[in-house]
Amino acid sequence: MMTTAVPPAAPAAAPARTSSMAQALNAALRDAMREDPAVHVLGEDVGALGGVFRITDGLTAEFGPDRCLDTPLAEAGILGTAVGMAMYGLRPVVEMQFDAFAYPALEQLFSHVAKMRNRTAGRLPMPITVRIPYGGGIGGVEHHSDASEAYYASTPGLHVVTPATVADAYGLLRASIASDDPVVFLEPKRMYWGKDGFDPAVPVEPIGTAVLRRTGTSAVLITYGPSLPVCLEAAEVARAEGWDLAVLDLRTLVPFDDETVCRVVRSLGRAVVVHEATGFGGTGAEIAARVTERCFHHLAAPVLRVTGFDIPYPPPMLEHHHLPGVDRILDAVARLQWED
């Protein structure tokens, strides 16, 4: 049975009042390692270098190379090692350097990490957190900008979490590390360096809880991760068109917060799902189906989707065409049926 972890108590010493998402993630790892000697970090270049995005900066210096360790360039081996560590009572946190670099480890993730607790009738938990920088917007080349959340969300046995704020980055990573179920923790890499107020003493909503980031009366934009800022911008621009758009941040794809999503959709009757990943077979398709099944008699229009195109991720000079933007979102809103 999958469990929902509650973030542990915040540490006494809080980081700086304003932090980037990268700093908040680093603080979450550091605080978890300080409080629980079972927490180990492993991955490519996570040690002395501090990771390619410096998320693990300083951890080896404080905790030593046995608890923050560099691994060979072998993703299947990294995750397979984490399975063994978890079986012996540790809480490994694995970093996959880029989203598409994680694909060699999918066999370990699908066949063992996701199934082990069920296979042992709950006797053997898998407290593994797999951190994956994902999404575009950084001018990255092929294999550096994938949005692969649908693979993980469709795999029973995994939690799938993706923060979109600095506070959520800290709180949800702490909750993920504390969970006895495996968590795929998707980090929107283009949001690493945006700064916001951050106080670890203020608890965030637990895993499996969506948050309404903006209220509205016309329709709701349902989104997560790197698409949240775009949706908030679109909602502001929509004022000029006479639309008052709500913005719902899912925060967790699995377990899915049907209660909050359906409550908002039923109250407004119109919804658009927005994400970077491809549309066909994407997470947005599942969200639209769930909303339609549960809210059909409250809908004034079909649930629409704004997604990346159904192509491999394009070269950097074309990614602004590929990624959902304000214009594409507002075009979808305009296609909703506004006749009552």
C-alpha positions, -999 to +999 in steps of 0.1 A: +000+000+000+013+035-009+016+060+019+016+098+020+045+111+040+042+143+061+072+166+061+093+162+092+097+190+117+117+219+103+153+225+116+160+251+142+183+271+119+165+285+088+183+294+056+183+329+041+149+345+039+151+348+001+164+317-017+165+302-052+149+268-058+184+254-061+193+267-027+161+254-012+167+219-026+203+220-013+189+230+022+164+202+021+191+176+014+214+191+040+187+192+067+176+156+059+212+143+061+217+161+094+186+147+110+189+111+097+222+093+091+204+068+069+200+095+042+227+091+015+230+110-018+245+094-049+249+102-085+272+115-112+293+145-101+272+151-070+304+150-048+332+175-050+316+193-080+282+196-063+262+184-093+259+201-127+233+225-112+251+226-078+222+212-060+245+190-039+271+217-033+289+213+000+273+180+010+305+159+006+325+185+025+301+183+054+291+146+054+320+129+037+322+109+004+305+079+020+272+098+024+274+120-007+292+099-033+301+102-069+292+072-091+303+059-125+283+071-155+259+042-153+223+052-144+211+016-142+239+008-118+232+039-097+196+030-092+203-007-087+228+003-060+201+024-044+177-006-043+203-025-024+209+004+000+171+007+006+168-030+013+194-027+040+177+002+058+192+033+042+173+062+025+191+069-008+185+100-028+196+095-064+204+123-088+199+117-125+219+144-141+193+152-168+158+139-176+167+119-207+198+105-189+175+086-166+162+063-194+189+036-189+177+033-153+140+027-163+143-011-160+155-008-125+128+018-117+099-001-133+108-037-124+122-033-089+118+002-073+081+005-081+072-032-074+094-042-044+070-031-017+040-048-033+061-079-041+070-083-004+034-076+008+047-044+024+075-060+044+102-043+024+097-006+018+116+013-009+124+047+006+142+059-025+140+095-039+150+098-075+157+135-083+154+143-120+160+178-135+134+180-163+118+203-189+130+229-213+136+266-214+173+265-209+185+262-245+196+227-240+203+203-268+187+168-273+186+146-242+187+177-219+152+191-220+127+162-220+095+162-200+092+125-192+066+126-164+041+104-182+064+074-180+066+077-142+030+087-135+017+056-154+039+032-133+020+019-103+041+020-071+057+054-077+049+088-062+056+115-087+062+150-074+071+183-092+075+215-072+070+249-089+079+272-060+109+277-037+089+267-006+075+236-023+110+226-035+121+224+002+090+210+018+081+184-009+117+171-011+118+167+027+085+148+025+098+127-004+129+117+015+108+108+045+084+086+025+087+048+027+074+047-009+097+055-038+093+090-052+103+104-086+110+140-078+109+161-110+127+194-107+119+221-134+155+231-142+146+265-158+132+275-124+164+266-104+176+302-101+144+322-097+142+335-061+113+338-037+106+340+000+115+308+018+109+298+054+114+261+063+095+266+095+063+271+075+050+236+065+038+231+030+008+210+020+017+173+020+024+151-010-008+145-029-023+179-024-029+205-052-029+242-044-049+270-060-023+296-068-048+321-083-086+324-079-108+332-108-144+331-120-142+323-158-121+291-161-092+272-145-058+265-159-046+232-144-008+229-145+024+219-127+061+224-125+077+246-152+043+256-167+031+274-136+047+307-142+035+307-178-001+301-166+001+328-140+013+352-167-015+341-191-040+347-163-028+383-159-028+389-197-063+374-199-078+403-179-076+425-210-099+400-228-124+400-199-115+365-186-108+359-149-087+328-149-079+306-119-046+287-118-043+253-101-009+239-093-011+201-090+023+198-072+020+160-072+009+139-102+008+107-082-011+105-059-035+127-078-057+152-059-090+145-075-109+162-047-093+196-051-092+195-089-128+185-092-140+210-067-124+238-087-136+225-120-172+220-108-173+255-095-161+271-128-173+246-155-143+252-178-108+240-177-076+239-197-047+216-188-012+230-196+022+212-196+054+210-216+054+173-224+039+160-257+001+159-259-006+124-272-005+100-243+007+127-220-003+134-184-027+160-196-047+134-214-052+115-181-061+147-163-087+156-189-102+121-188-105+121-150-120+156-149-145+147-177-155+114-159-160+131-125-173+165-135-192+159-168-225+174-157-208+205-144-188+212-176-199+240-199-172+230-225-148+202-232-116+201-212-088+214-235-051+208-235-021+230-243+011+210-245+044+205-263+041+193-299+042+155-306+079+156-317+113+149-302+125+179-283+136+205-309+169+224-312+174+253-289+164+280-315+130+264-319+121+256-283+101+288-278+077+275-305+075+241-290+068+251-254+033+263-244+033+301-241+008+328-232-006+331-267-013+294-271-029+292-236-052+322-244-061+307-277-073+276-259-093+297-235-109+315-264-120+282-278-140+273-247-178+277-252-188+309-235-225+308-243-244+299-211 
